[in-house]
């Protein structure tokens, strides 16, 4: 697409919290399923682990957790002006922006601009694989 054909206004309108939150939720479900598949094949585990994604009724919050230890949950919450991600160690604030390549990016704590997969890895890696 040429620069003349690109509408930053339309791109930014599509880069909004609701749809991105939904995509993060679906991506976390895929990540948990992938992790569970790997765990099924790993018989060296001393205890059976299983990860779940649990939404709330209002569709404004979901948790990714290891079923036997809910204290380790990572919670994603849709707020009016951001997505908040609470891990056992810290809480991150995620806003949205269009980067120099005209792609929708998630700005973490006003600094790092990451794609959705990178944000999910940032917050779920220690849950899935330990510290």
Order of alpha helices (4+ residues) and beta strands (2+ residues): alpha-alpha-beta-beta-beta-beta-beta-beta-beta-alpha
